[in-house]
Protein backbone atom coordinates (compact mmCIF):
# COMPACT_ATOMS: atom_id res chain seq x y z
CA UNK A 1 0.00 0.00 0.00
CA UNK A 2 1.49 3.36 -0.99
CA UNK A 3 2.26 6.06 1.52
CA UNK A 4 -0.39 8.75 1.44
CA UNK A 5 0.62 12.42 1.31
CA UNK A 6 -0.99 14.88 3.71
CA UNK A 7 -4.46 16.04 2.71
CA UNK A 8 -6.68 18.63 4.32
CA UNK A 9 -10.27 17.73 5.08
CA UNK A 10 -11.54 19.90 2.24
CA UNK A 11 -9.14 18.28 -0.24
CA UNK A 12 -10.25 14.81 0.83
CA UNK A 13 -13.92 15.80 0.42
CA UNK A 14 -13.25 17.01 -3.14
CA UNK A 15 -11.63 13.67 -3.97
CA UNK A 16 -14.49 11.65 -2.47
CA UNK A 17 -16.95 13.77 -4.45
CA UNK A 18 -15.23 12.59 -7.64
CA UNK A 19 -16.32 9.06 -6.66
CA UNK A 20 -19.98 10.07 -6.24
CA UNK A 21 -20.05 10.99 -2.55
CA UNK A 22 -22.26 13.99 -1.72
CA UNK A 23 -22.06 16.41 1.22
CA UNK A 24 -25.30 16.30 3.20
CA UNK A 25 -24.31 18.42 6.18
CA UNK A 26 -21.52 19.77 8.31
CA UNK A 27 -21.69 19.36 12.05
CA UNK A 28 -18.97 21.25 13.89
CA UNK A 29 -15.63 20.34 12.39
CA UNK A 30 -16.85 17.24 10.50
CA UNK A 31 -18.23 17.09 6.97
CA UNK A 32 -20.72 14.26 6.46
CA UNK A 33 -20.91 12.58 3.05
CA UNK A 34 -23.26 9.91 1.70
CA UNK A 35 -23.45 7.93 -1.50
CA UNK A 36 -26.54 6.49 -3.14
CA UNK A 37 -26.80 2.69 -2.76
CA UNK A 38 -24.05 2.69 -0.12
CA UNK A 39 -24.91 1.94 3.51
CA UNK A 40 -22.01 3.80 5.10
CA UNK A 41 -21.54 7.52 5.67
CA UNK A 42 -18.19 9.28 5.70
CA UNK A 43 -17.39 11.74 8.48
CA UNK A 44 -14.41 13.73 7.23
CA UNK A 45 -12.72 16.02 9.78
CA UNK A 46 -12.41 19.57 8.45
CA UNK A 47 -8.81 19.98 9.61
CA UNK A 48 -5.68 21.33 7.92
CA UNK A 49 -4.22 17.82 7.95
CA UNK A 50 -6.04 14.51 8.31
CA UNK A 51 -4.20 11.80 10.25
CA UNK A 52 -2.93 8.94 8.07
CA UNK A 53 -4.96 6.29 9.89
CA UNK A 54 -8.13 8.35 9.67
CA UNK A 55 -7.70 8.90 5.94
CA UNK A 56 -6.97 5.21 5.30
CA UNK A 57 -10.09 4.29 7.27
CA UNK A 58 -12.23 6.70 5.24
CA UNK A 59 -10.83 5.29 2.00
CA UNK A 60 -11.62 1.75 3.14
CA UNK A 61 -15.18 2.66 4.23
CA UNK A 62 -15.71 4.33 0.84
CA UNK A 63 -14.85 1.03 -0.85
CA UNK A 64 -11.75 2.43 -2.55
CA UNK A 65 -8.10 1.50 -2.66
CA UNK A 66 -5.33 3.92 -1.78
CA UNK A 67 -4.15 3.72 -5.40
CA UNK A 68 -7.57 4.80 -6.73
CA UNK A 69 -7.70 7.66 -4.24
CA UNK A 70 -4.21 8.87 -5.16
CA UNK A 71 -4.91 8.66 -8.90
CA UNK A 72 -7.91 10.98 -8.58
CA UNK A 73 -6.02 13.29 -6.21
CA UNK A 74 -3.56 14.10 -9.00
CA UNK A 75 -6.38 15.79 -10.95
CA UNK A 76 -7.68 17.92 -8.07
PDB file of N, CA, C and O in Angstrom:
ATOM      1  N   UNK A   1       0.844  -1.181   0.000  1.00  0.00           N
ATOM      2  CA  UNK A   1       0.000   0.000   0.000  1.00  0.00           C
ATOM      3  C   UNK A   1       0.891   1.246   0.000  1.00  0.00           C
ATOM      4  O   UNK A   1       1.805   1.357   0.817  1.00  0.00           O
ATOM      5  N   UNK A   2       0.625   2.176  -0.909  1.00  0.00           N
ATOM      6  CA  UNK A   2       1.494   3.355  -0.988  1.00  0.00           C
ATOM      7  C   UNK A   2       1.301   4.300   0.193  1.00  0.00           C
ATOM      8  O   UNK A   2       0.243   4.341   0.822  1.00  0.00           O
ATOM      9  N   UNK A   3       2.349   5.049   0.468  1.00  0.00           N
ATOM     10  CA  UNK A   3       2.258   6.061   1.524  1.00  0.00           C
ATOM     11  C   UNK A   3       1.415   7.212   1.006  1.00  0.00           C
ATOM     12  O   UNK A   3       1.606   7.685  -0.114  1.00  0.00           O
ATOM     13  N   UNK A   4       0.492   7.651   1.825  1.00  0.00           N
ATOM     14  CA  UNK A   4      -0.390   8.751   1.436  1.00  0.00           C
ATOM     15  C   UNK A   4       0.224  10.082   1.828  1.00  0.00           C
ATOM     16  O   UNK A   4       0.747  10.219   2.934  1.00  0.00           O
ATOM     17  N   UNK A   5       0.168  11.079   0.928  1.00  0.00           N
ATOM     18  CA  UNK A   5       0.618  12.415   1.307  1.00  0.00           C
ATOM     19  C   UNK A   5      -0.401  13.053   2.250  1.00  0.00           C
ATOM     20  O   UNK A   5      -1.490  12.512   2.442  1.00  0.00           O
ATOM     21  N   UNK A   6      -0.062  14.175   2.825  1.00  0.00           N
ATOM     22  CA  UNK A   6      -0.986  14.883   3.710  1.00  0.00           C
ATOM     23  C   UNK A   6      -2.083  15.557   2.884  1.00  0.00           C
ATOM     24  O   UNK A   6      -1.809  16.210   1.878  1.00  0.00           O
ATOM     25  N   UNK A   7      -3.313  15.385   3.324  1.00  0.00           N
ATOM     26  CA  UNK A   7      -4.457  16.039   2.711  1.00  0.00           C
ATOM     27  C   UNK A   7      -5.214  16.799   3.781  1.00  0.00           C
ATOM     28  O   UNK A   7      -5.282  16.366   4.931  1.00  0.00           O
ATOM     29  N   UNK A   8      -5.783  17.936   3.399  1.00  0.00           N
ATOM     30  CA  UNK A   8      -6.683  18.631   4.317  1.00  0.00           C
ATOM     31  C   UNK A   8      -8.050  17.968   4.204  1.00  0.00           C
ATOM     32  O   UNK A   8      -8.296  17.188   3.284  1.00  0.00           O
ATOM     33  N   UNK A   9      -8.922  18.277   5.126  1.00  0.00           N
ATOM     34  CA  UNK A   9     -10.265  17.727   5.079  1.00  0.00           C
ATOM     35  C   UNK A   9     -11.003  18.137   3.818  1.00  0.00           C
ATOM     36  O   UNK A   9     -11.690  17.324   3.199  1.00  0.00           O
ATOM     37  N   UNK A  10     -10.862  19.392   3.441  1.00  0.00           N
ATOM     38  CA  UNK A  10     -11.537  19.905   2.236  1.00  0.00           C
ATOM     39  C   UNK A  10     -11.013  19.217   0.974  1.00  0.00           C
ATOM     40  O   UNK A  10     -11.788  18.912   0.068  1.00  0.00           O
ATOM     41  N   UNK A  11      -9.711  18.974   0.911  1.00  0.00           N
ATOM     42  CA  UNK A  11      -9.139  18.277  -0.241  1.00  0.00           C
ATOM     43  C   UNK A  11      -9.677  16.852  -0.328  1.00  0.00           C
ATOM     44  O   UNK A  11     -10.030  16.381  -1.409  1.00  0.00           O
ATOM     45  N   UNK A  12      -9.738  16.173   0.807  1.00  0.00           N
ATOM     46  CA  UNK A  12     -10.253  14.806   0.828  1.00  0.00           C
ATOM     47  C   UNK A  12     -11.716  14.773   0.381  1.00  0.00           C
ATOM     48  O   UNK A  12     -12.118  13.873  -0.356  1.00  0.00           O
ATOM     49  N   UNK A  13     -12.509  15.745   0.823  1.00  0.00           N
ATOM     50  CA  UNK A  13     -13.916  15.800   0.421  1.00  0.00           C
ATOM     51  C   UNK A  13     -14.026  15.953  -1.086  1.00  0.00           C
ATOM     52  O   UNK A  13     -14.849  15.284  -1.709  1.00  0.00           O
ATOM     53  N   UNK A  14     -13.224  16.811  -1.682  1.00  0.00           N
ATOM     54  CA  UNK A  14     -13.252  17.005  -3.138  1.00  0.00           C
ATOM     55  C   UNK A  14     -12.939  15.707  -3.872  1.00  0.00           C
ATOM     56  O   UNK A  14     -13.545  15.406  -4.900  1.00  0.00           O
ATOM     57  N   UNK A  15     -11.995  14.944  -3.344  1.00  0.00           N
ATOM     58  CA  UNK A  15     -11.628  13.672  -3.975  1.00  0.00           C
ATOM     59  C   UNK A  15     -12.775  12.675  -3.842  1.00  0.00           C
ATOM     60  O   UNK A  15     -13.126  12.005  -4.813  1.00  0.00           O
ATOM     61  N   UNK A  16     -13.363  12.570  -2.650  1.00  0.00           N
ATOM     62  CA  UNK A  16     -14.486  11.654  -2.467  1.00  0.00           C
ATOM     63  C   UNK A  16     -15.669  12.042  -3.358  1.00  0.00           C
ATOM     64  O   UNK A  16     -16.393  11.168  -3.833  1.00  0.00           O
ATOM     65  N   UNK A  17     -15.868  13.323  -3.587  1.00  0.00           N
ATOM     66  CA  UNK A  17     -16.953  13.772  -4.453  1.00  0.00           C
ATOM     67  C   UNK A  17     -16.750  13.283  -5.880  1.00  0.00           C
ATOM     68  O   UNK A  17     -17.724  13.055  -6.597  1.00  0.00           O
ATOM     69  N   UNK A  18     -15.513  13.119  -6.300  1.00  0.00           N
ATOM     70  CA  UNK A  18     -15.233  12.589  -7.637  1.00  0.00           C
ATOM     71  C   UNK A  18     -15.704  11.136  -7.776  1.00  0.00           C
ATOM     72  O   UNK A  18     -15.929  10.659  -8.888  1.00  0.00           O
ATOM     73  N   UNK A  19     -15.852  10.444  -6.660  1.00  0.00           N
ATOM     74  CA  UNK A  19     -16.316   9.062  -6.660  1.00  0.00           C
ATOM     75  C   UNK A  19     -17.821   8.958  -6.389  1.00  0.00           C
ATOM     76  O   UNK A  19     -18.338   7.860  -6.182  1.00  0.00           O
ATOM     77  N   UNK A  20     -18.521  10.089  -6.391  1.00  0.00           N
ATOM     78  CA  UNK A  20     -19.977  10.067  -6.239  1.00  0.00           C
ATOM     79  C   UNK A  20     -20.495  10.352  -4.847  1.00  0.00           C
ATOM     80  O   UNK A  20     -21.705  10.298  -4.627  1.00  0.00           O
ATOM     81  N   UNK A  21     -19.623  10.654  -3.897  1.00  0.00           N
ATOM     82  CA  UNK A  21     -20.051  10.993  -2.548  1.00  0.00           C
ATOM     83  C   UNK A  21     -20.559  12.430  -2.539  1.00  0.00           C
ATOM     84  O   UNK A  21     -20.011  13.293  -3.223  1.00  0.00           O
ATOM     85  N   UNK A  22     -21.610  12.682  -1.761  1.00  0.00           N
ATOM     86  CA  UNK A  22     -22.262  13.991  -1.724  1.00  0.00           C
ATOM     87  C   UNK A  22     -22.292  14.500  -0.283  1.00  0.00           C
ATOM     88  O   UNK A  22     -22.581  13.745   0.645  1.00  0.00           O
ATOM     89  N   UNK A  23     -21.991  15.792  -0.108  1.00  0.00           N
ATOM     90  CA  UNK A  23     -22.063  16.412   1.221  1.00  0.00           C
ATOM     91  C   UNK A  23     -23.536  16.585   1.581  1.00  0.00           C
ATOM     92  O   UNK A  23     -24.306  17.163   0.815  1.00  0.00           O
ATOM     93  N   UNK A  24     -23.925  16.075   2.764  1.00  0.00           N
ATOM     94  CA  UNK A  24     -25.300  16.296   3.203  1.00  0.00           C
ATOM     95  C   UNK A  24     -25.388  17.309   4.333  1.00  0.00           C
ATOM     96  O   UNK A  24     -26.410  17.973   4.505  1.00  0.00           O
ATOM     97  N   UNK A  25     -24.304  17.425   5.106  1.00  0.00           N
ATOM     98  CA  UNK A  25     -24.314  18.419   6.184  1.00  0.00           C
ATOM     99  C   UNK A  25     -22.912  18.557   6.755  1.00  0.00           C
ATOM    100  O   UNK A  25     -22.022  17.749   6.490  1.00  0.00           O
ATOM    101  N   UNK A  26     -22.748  19.605   7.542  1.00  0.00           N
ATOM    102  CA  UNK A  26     -21.521  19.767   8.314  1.00  0.00           C
ATOM    103  C   UNK A  26     -21.930  20.023   9.745  1.00  0.00           C
ATOM    104  O   UNK A  26     -22.728  20.915  10.031  1.00  0.00           O
ATOM    105  N   UNK A  27     -21.379  19.238  10.629  1.00  0.00           N
ATOM    106  CA  UNK A  27     -21.688  19.363  12.047  1.00  0.00           C
ATOM    107  C   UNK A  27     -20.373  19.661  12.761  1.00  0.00           C
ATOM    108  O   UNK A  27     -19.513  18.788  12.873  1.00  0.00           O
ATOM    109  N   UNK A  28     -20.218  20.885  13.241  1.00  0.00           N
ATOM    110  CA  UNK A  28     -18.965  21.253  13.893  1.00  0.00           C
ATOM    111  C   UNK A  28     -17.819  21.177  12.912  1.00  0.00           C
ATOM    112  O   UNK A  28     -17.859  21.805  11.853  1.00  0.00           O
ATOM    113  N   UNK A  29     -16.801  20.415  13.254  1.00  0.00           N
ATOM    114  CA  UNK A  29     -15.628  20.338  12.391  1.00  0.00           C
ATOM    115  C   UNK A  29     -15.620  19.064  11.539  1.00  0.00           C
ATOM    116  O   UNK A  29     -14.557  18.641  11.085  1.00  0.00           O
ATOM    117  N   UNK A  30     -16.783  18.447  11.314  1.00  0.00           N
ATOM    118  CA  UNK A  30     -16.846  17.239  10.498  1.00  0.00           C
ATOM    119  C   UNK A  30     -17.829  17.420   9.354  1.00  0.00           C
ATOM    120  O   UNK A  30     -18.945  17.903   9.545  1.00  0.00           O
ATOM    121  N   UNK A  31     -17.400  17.026   8.166  1.00  0.00           N
ATOM    122  CA  UNK A  31     -18.231  17.089   6.974  1.00  0.00           C
ATOM    123  C   UNK A  31     -18.763  15.677   6.723  1.00  0.00           C
ATOM    124  O   UNK A  31     -17.990  14.724   6.635  1.00  0.00           O
ATOM    125  N   UNK A  32     -20.077  15.551   6.610  1.00  0.00           N
ATOM    126  CA  UNK A  32     -20.725  14.255   6.455  1.00  0.00           C
ATOM    127  C   UNK A  32     -21.079  14.050   4.987  1.00  0.00           C
ATOM    128  O   UNK A  32     -21.733  14.889   4.367  1.00  0.00           O
ATOM    129  N   UNK A  33     -20.634  12.912   4.439  1.00  0.00           N
ATOM    130  CA  UNK A  33     -20.910  12.583   3.051  1.00  0.00           C
ATOM    131  C   UNK A  33     -21.672  11.265   2.964  1.00  0.00           C
ATOM    132  O   UNK A  33     -21.476  10.369   3.785  1.00  0.00           O
ATOM    133  N   UNK A  34     -22.540  11.155   1.967  1.00  0.00           N
ATOM    134  CA  UNK A  34     -23.263   9.915   1.703  1.00  0.00           C
ATOM    135  C   UNK A  34     -23.153   9.601   0.220  1.00  0.00           C
ATOM    136  O   UNK A  34     -22.808  10.458  -0.593  1.00  0.00           O
ATOM    137  N   UNK A  35     -23.455   8.355  -0.110  1.00  0.00           N
ATOM    138  CA  UNK A  35     -23.448   7.926  -1.503  1.00  0.00           C
ATOM    139  C   UNK A  35     -24.667   7.045  -1.721  1.00  0.00           C
ATOM    140  O   UNK A  35     -24.975   6.177  -0.903  1.00  0.00           O
ATOM    141  N   UNK A  36     -25.352   7.274  -2.822  1.00  0.00           N
ATOM    142  CA  UNK A  36     -26.537   6.491  -3.137  1.00  0.00           C
ATOM    143  C   UNK A  36     -26.154   5.019  -3.274  1.00  0.00           C
ATOM    144  O   UNK A  36     -25.116   4.687  -3.847  1.00  0.00           O
ATOM    145  N   UNK A  37     -27.001   4.147  -2.743  1.00  0.00           N
ATOM    146  CA  UNK A  37     -26.801   2.690  -2.763  1.00  0.00           C
ATOM    147  C   UNK A  37     -25.566   2.253  -1.977  1.00  0.00           C
ATOM    148  O   UNK A  37     -24.971   1.217  -2.276  1.00  0.00           O
ATOM    149  N   UNK A  38     -25.184   3.037  -0.979  1.00  0.00           N
ATOM    150  CA  UNK A  38     -24.048   2.691  -0.121  1.00  0.00           C
ATOM    151  C   UNK A  38     -24.519   2.885   1.312  1.00  0.00           C
ATOM    152  O   UNK A  38     -25.006   3.962   1.654  1.00  0.00           O
ATOM    153  N   UNK A  39     -24.385   1.874   2.151  1.00  0.00           N
ATOM    154  CA  UNK A  39     -24.911   1.935   3.513  1.00  0.00           C
ATOM    155  C   UNK A  39     -24.136   2.863   4.432  1.00  0.00           C
ATOM    156  O   UNK A  39     -24.709   3.419   5.368  1.00  0.00           O
ATOM    157  N   UNK A  40     -22.859   3.038   4.189  1.00  0.00           N
ATOM    158  CA  UNK A  40     -22.008   3.804   5.098  1.00  0.00           C
ATOM    159  C   UNK A  40     -22.089   5.300   4.830  1.00  0.00           C
ATOM    160  O   UNK A  40     -22.463   5.731   3.740  1.00  0.00           O
ATOM    161  N   UNK A  41     -21.733   6.080   5.839  1.00  0.00           N
ATOM    162  CA  UNK A  41     -21.535   7.518   5.674  1.00  0.00           C
ATOM    163  C   UNK A  41     -20.076   7.810   6.000  1.00  0.00           C
ATOM    164  O   UNK A  41     -19.446   7.085   6.770  1.00  0.00           O
ATOM    165  N   UNK A  42     -19.554   8.863   5.416  1.00  0.00           N
ATOM    166  CA  UNK A  42     -18.187   9.285   5.704  1.00  0.00           C
ATOM    167  C   UNK A  42     -18.244  10.548   6.548  1.00  0.00           C
ATOM    168  O   UNK A  42     -18.966  11.488   6.215  1.00  0.00           O
ATOM    169  N   UNK A  43     -17.500  10.574   7.622  1.00  0.00           N
ATOM    170  CA  UNK A  43     -17.394  11.744   8.482  1.00  0.00           C
ATOM    171  C   UNK A  43     -15.959  12.247   8.386  1.00  0.00           C
ATOM    172  O   UNK A  43     -15.066  11.757   9.076  1.00  0.00           O
ATOM    173  N   UNK A  44     -15.755  13.234   7.516  1.00  0.00           N
ATOM    174  CA  UNK A  44     -14.411  13.733   7.233  1.00  0.00           C
ATOM    175  C   UNK A  44     -14.119  14.933   8.127  1.00  0.00           C
ATOM    176  O   UNK A  44     -14.854  15.919   8.085  1.00  0.00           O
ATOM    177  N   UNK A  45     -13.059  14.869   8.938  1.00  0.00           N
ATOM    178  CA  UNK A  45     -12.718  16.016   9.782  1.00  0.00           C
ATOM    179  C   UNK A  45     -12.254  17.191   8.923  1.00  0.00           C
ATOM    180  O   UNK A  45     -11.435  17.018   8.021  1.00  0.00           O
ATOM    181  N   UNK A  46     -12.770  18.363   9.199  1.00  0.00           N
ATOM    182  CA  UNK A  46     -12.413  19.570   8.445  1.00  0.00           C
ATOM    183  C   UNK A  46     -11.195  20.212   9.107  1.00  0.00           C
ATOM    184  O   UNK A  46     -11.288  21.292   9.691  1.00  0.00           O
ATOM    185  N   UNK A  47     -10.055  19.531   9.007  1.00  0.00           N
ATOM    186  CA  UNK A  47      -8.808  19.985   9.609  1.00  0.00           C
ATOM    187  C   UNK A  47      -7.803  20.314   8.523  1.00  0.00           C
ATOM    188  O   UNK A  47      -7.987  19.934   7.367  1.00  0.00           O
ATOM    189  N   UNK A  48      -6.743  21.017   8.888  1.00  0.00           N
ATOM    190  CA  UNK A  48      -5.678  21.334   7.925  1.00  0.00           C
ATOM    191  C   UNK A  48      -5.006  20.071   7.425  1.00  0.00           C
ATOM    192  O   UNK A  48      -4.658  19.974   6.249  1.00  0.00           O
ATOM    193  N   UNK A  49      -4.820  19.102   8.311  1.00  0.00           N
ATOM    194  CA  UNK A  49      -4.216  17.823   7.950  1.00  0.00           C
ATOM    195  C   UNK A  49      -5.016  16.700   8.597  1.00  0.00           C
ATOM    196  O   UNK A  49      -5.327  16.745   9.788  1.00  0.00           O
ATOM    197  N   UNK A  50      -5.342  15.695   7.797  1.00  0.00           N
ATOM    198  CA  UNK A  50      -6.040  14.515   8.312  1.00  0.00           C
ATOM    199  C   UNK A  50      -4.977  13.478   8.684  1.00  0.00           C
ATOM    200  O   UNK A  50      -4.027  13.267   7.929  1.00  0.00           O
ATOM    201  N   UNK A  51      -5.129  12.843   9.821  1.00  0.00           N
ATOM    202  CA  UNK A  51      -4.198  11.800  10.254  1.00  0.00           C
ATOM    203  C   UNK A  51      -4.215  10.652   9.242  1.00  0.00           C
ATOM    204  O   UNK A  51      -5.254  10.347   8.657  1.00  0.00           O
ATOM    205  N   UNK A  52      -3.066  10.024   9.045  1.00  0.00           N
ATOM    206  CA  UNK A  52      -2.931   8.942   8.069  1.00  0.00           C
ATOM    207  C   UNK A  52      -3.920   7.804   8.317  1.00  0.00           C
ATOM    208  O   UNK A  52      -4.557   7.319   7.381  1.00  0.00           O
ATOM    209  N   UNK A  53      -4.048   7.383   9.559  1.00  0.00           N
ATOM    210  CA  UNK A  53      -4.958   6.289   9.886  1.00  0.00           C
ATOM    211  C   UNK A  53      -6.410   6.648   9.623  1.00  0.00           C
ATOM    212  O   UNK A  53      -7.188   5.814   9.160  1.00  0.00           O
ATOM    213  N   UNK A  54      -6.773   7.881   9.914  1.00  0.00           N
ATOM    214  CA  UNK A  54      -8.135   8.349   9.672  1.00  0.00           C
ATOM    215  C   UNK A  54      -8.429   8.346   8.182  1.00  0.00           C
ATOM    216  O   UNK A  54      -9.492   7.890   7.761  1.00  0.00           O
ATOM    217  N   UNK A  55      -7.501   8.850   7.383  1.00  0.00           N
ATOM    218  CA  UNK A  55      -7.696   8.901   5.935  1.00  0.00           C
ATOM    219  C   UNK A  55      -7.790   7.493   5.352  1.00  0.00           C
ATOM    220  O   UNK A  55      -8.650   7.227   4.513  1.00  0.00           O
ATOM    221  N   UNK A  56      -6.920   6.598   5.787  1.00  0.00           N
ATOM    222  CA  UNK A  56      -6.974   5.211   5.299  1.00  0.00           C
ATOM    223  C   UNK A  56      -8.307   4.556   5.666  1.00  0.00           C
ATOM    224  O   UNK A  56      -8.875   3.809   4.868  1.00  0.00           O
ATOM    225  N   UNK A  57      -8.801   4.835   6.864  1.00  0.00           N
ATOM    226  CA  UNK A  57     -10.093   4.288   7.271  1.00  0.00           C
ATOM    227  C   UNK A  57     -11.232   4.819   6.410  1.00  0.00           C
ATOM    228  O   UNK A  57     -12.128   4.067   6.028  1.00  0.00           O
ATOM    229  N   UNK A  58     -11.198   6.106   6.105  1.00  0.00           N
ATOM    230  CA  UNK A  58     -12.229   6.699   5.243  1.00  0.00           C
ATOM    231  C   UNK A  58     -12.184   6.099   3.844  1.00  0.00           C
ATOM    232  O   UNK A  58     -13.226   5.829   3.247  1.00  0.00           O
ATOM    233  N   UNK A  59     -10.981   5.891   3.323  1.00  0.00           N
ATOM    234  CA  UNK A  59     -10.832   5.293   2.000  1.00  0.00           C
ATOM    235  C   UNK A  59     -11.404   3.880   1.997  1.00  0.00           C
ATOM    236  O   UNK A  59     -12.096   3.492   1.056  1.00  0.00           O
ATOM    237  N   UNK A  60     -11.123   3.118   3.034  1.00  0.00           N
ATOM    238  CA  UNK A  60     -11.621   1.750   3.137  1.00  0.00           C
ATOM    239  C   UNK A  60     -13.147   1.725   3.237  1.00  0.00           C
ATOM    240  O   UNK A  60     -13.796   0.924   2.564  1.00  0.00           O
ATOM    241  N   UNK A  61     -13.726   2.596   4.070  1.00  0.00           N
ATOM    242  CA  UNK A  61     -15.179   2.664   4.226  1.00  0.00           C
ATOM    243  C   UNK A  61     -15.840   3.044   2.899  1.00  0.00           C
ATOM    244  O   UNK A  61     -16.932   2.571   2.584  1.00  0.00           O
ATOM    245  N   UNK A  62     -15.171   3.897   2.128  1.00  0.00           N
ATOM    246  CA  UNK A  62     -15.712   4.333   0.838  1.00  0.00           C
ATOM    247  C   UNK A  62     -15.638   3.225  -0.218  1.00  0.00           C
ATOM    248  O   UNK A  62     -16.197   3.368  -1.305  1.00  0.00           O
ATOM    249  N   UNK A  63     -14.956   2.134   0.096  1.00  0.00           N
ATOM    250  CA  UNK A  63     -14.847   1.026  -0.854  1.00  0.00           C
ATOM    251  C   UNK A  63     -13.796   1.275  -1.926  1.00  0.00           C
ATOM    252  O   UNK A  63     -13.886   0.737  -3.029  1.00  0.00           O
ATOM    253  N   UNK A  64     -12.808   2.085  -1.600  1.00  0.00           N
ATOM    254  CA  UNK A  64     -11.753   2.426  -2.549  1.00  0.00           C
ATOM    255  C   UNK A  64     -10.430   1.815  -2.115  1.00  0.00           C
ATOM    256  O   UNK A  64     -10.288   1.327  -0.994  1.00  0.00           O
ATOM    257  N   UNK A  65      -9.474   1.852  -3.019  1.00  0.00           N
ATOM    258  CA  UNK A  65      -8.102   1.502  -2.658  1.00  0.00           C
ATOM    259  C   UNK A  65      -7.307   2.802  -2.564  1.00  0.00           C
ATOM    260  O   UNK A  65      -7.719   3.833  -3.095  1.00  0.00           O
ATOM    261  N   UNK A  66      -6.185   2.742  -1.896  1.00  0.00           N
ATOM    262  CA  UNK A  66      -5.332   3.921  -1.779  1.00  0.00           C
ATOM    263  C   UNK A  66      -4.847   4.362  -3.155  1.00  0.00           C
ATOM    264  O   UNK A  66      -4.693   5.557  -3.411  1.00  0.00           O
ATOM    265  N   UNK A  67      -4.605   3.389  -4.046  1.00  0.00           N
ATOM    266  CA  UNK A  67      -4.146   3.718  -5.397  1.00  0.00           C
ATOM    267  C   UNK A  67      -5.209   4.506  -6.160  1.00  0.00           C
ATOM    268  O   UNK A  67      -4.893   5.487  -6.833  1.00  0.00           O
ATOM    269  N   UNK A  68      -6.473   4.078  -6.056  1.00  0.00           N
ATOM    270  CA  UNK A  68      -7.566   4.803  -6.728  1.00  0.00           C
ATOM    271  C   UNK A  68      -7.677   6.223  -6.188  1.00  0.00           C
ATOM    272  O   UNK A  68      -7.832   7.178  -6.949  1.00  0.00           O
ATOM    273  N   UNK A  69      -7.596   6.350  -4.879  1.00  0.00           N
ATOM    274  CA  UNK A  69      -7.699   7.664  -4.236  1.00  0.00           C
ATOM    275  C   UNK A  69      -6.575   8.582  -4.709  1.00  0.00           C
ATOM    276  O   UNK A  69      -6.811   9.746  -5.033  1.00  0.00           O
ATOM    277  N   UNK A  70      -5.357   8.056  -4.746  1.00  0.00           N
ATOM    278  CA  UNK A  70      -4.210   8.871  -5.162  1.00  0.00           C
ATOM    279  C   UNK A  70      -4.285   9.255  -6.634  1.00  0.00           C
ATOM    280  O   UNK A  70      -3.885  10.357  -7.010  1.00  0.00           O
ATOM    281  N   UNK A  71      -4.793   8.358  -7.465  1.00  0.00           N
ATOM    282  CA  UNK A  71      -4.910   8.660  -8.896  1.00  0.00           C
ATOM    283  C   UNK A  71      -5.841   9.837  -9.133  1.00  0.00           C
ATOM    284  O   UNK A  71      -5.540  10.712  -9.945  1.00  0.00           O
ATOM    285  N   UNK A  72      -6.963   9.867  -8.437  1.00  0.00           N
ATOM    286  CA  UNK A  72      -7.914  10.979  -8.581  1.00  0.00           C
ATOM    287  C   UNK A  72      -7.350  12.239  -7.952  1.00  0.00           C
ATOM    288  O   UNK A  72      -7.622  13.339  -8.432  1.00  0.00           O
ATOM    289  N   UNK A  73      -6.566  12.100  -6.883  1.00  0.00           N
ATOM    290  CA  UNK A  73      -6.021  13.295  -6.206  1.00  0.00           C
ATOM    291  C   UNK A  73      -5.065  14.071  -7.109  1.00  0.00           C
ATOM    292  O   UNK A  73      -4.868  15.270  -6.911  1.00  0.00           O
ATOM    293  N   UNK A  74      -4.478  13.413  -8.084  1.00  0.00           N
ATOM    294  CA  UNK A  74      -3.562  14.100  -9.004  1.00  0.00           C
ATOM    295  C   UNK A  74      -4.300  15.131  -9.860  1.00  0.00           C
ATOM    296  O   UNK A  74      -3.705  16.112 -10.305  1.00  0.00           O
ATOM    297  N   UNK A  75      -5.588  14.908 -10.087  1.00  0.00           N
ATOM    298  CA  UNK A  75      -6.378  15.790 -10.950  1.00  0.00           C
ATOM    299  C   UNK A  75      -7.087  16.902 -10.192  1.00  0.00           C
ATOM    300  O   UNK A  75      -7.735  17.751 -10.804  1.00  0.00           O
ATOM    301  N   UNK A  76      -6.973  16.909  -8.877  1.00  0.00           N
ATOM    302  CA  UNK A  76      -7.675  17.918  -8.067  1.00  0.00           C
ATOM    303  C   UNK A  76      -6.756  19.097  -7.820  1.00  0.00           C
ATOM    304  O   UNK A  76      -7.149  20.058  -7.159  1.00  0.00           O
TER     305      UNK A  76
END
